Amino acid sequence: MIGYTREHGFRLGYSSESQVITVCQDTADLLDERFGEDAIIIDYSKAFDYIPHDRQLTTLAASGVDSTVEVWVTEFLVGHTRRGRVGGQLSKQVNVTSGVPQGSVLDPLLSLVYVNDIWRNIESSIRLFADDCITDRKITNKNDMEKFQKDLDNLGEWTVENG
């Protein structure tokens, strides 16, 4: 699980502050060296509410966890229903087919496993805090800008592929 060193959420000793501090320090270093920087901040708003269970389970299986854990997580995620109430009227029950159960003990782990390959095909710096992403790149010439744009395109493709 290589990417976790760039994840500042759900890890002991890391926080949203550590994410911002590392970005600010890198930016200050580039300014001291008189280099430019391009940066994009992405908020995958409510991202973990929309993770399809089938994709979550596929990602978990690909991470190499024991098959017993896969079965346990499948049973934990699959088979839940929800219904709403408006003015005393209950809606019909619907199957819950997406979302990491937030507040559960597994929420951080399942979230980390799901985003573990976000840095695939990205050369620029990328730092995550839960569903917030900061990616940036030192810019010294037009080629650097083109590489950053390619990384943003790859990030966009990852986003579409992963729902």
Stockholm file with secondary structure:
# STOCKHOLM 1.0

chainA/1-163         MIGYTREHGFRLGYSSESQVITVCQDTADLLDERFGEDAIIIDYSKAFDYIPHDRQLTTLAASGVDSTVEVWVTEFLVGHTRRGRVGGQLSKQVNVTSGVPQGSVLDPLLSLVYVNDIWRNIESSIRLFADDCITDRKITNKNDMEKFQKDLDNLGEWTVENG
#=GR chainA/1-163 SS CGGGGGBCSSSTTCCHHHHHHHHHHHHHHHHHTTCEEEEEEEECTTGGGSCBHHHHHHHHHHTTCCHHHHHHHHHHHTTCEECCEETTEECCCEECCBCCCTTSTTHHHHHHHHHTTTTTTCCSEEEEETTEEEEEEEESSHHHHHHHHHHHHHHHHHHHHTC
#=GC SS_cons         CGGGGGBCSSSTTCCHHHHHHHHHHHHHHHHHTTCEEEEEEEECTTGGGSCBHHHHHHHHHHTTCCHHHHHHHHHHHTTCEECCEETTEECCCEECCBCCCTTSTTHHHHHHHHHTTTTTTCCSEEEEETTEEEEEEEESSHHHHHHHHHHHHHHHHHHHHTC
//
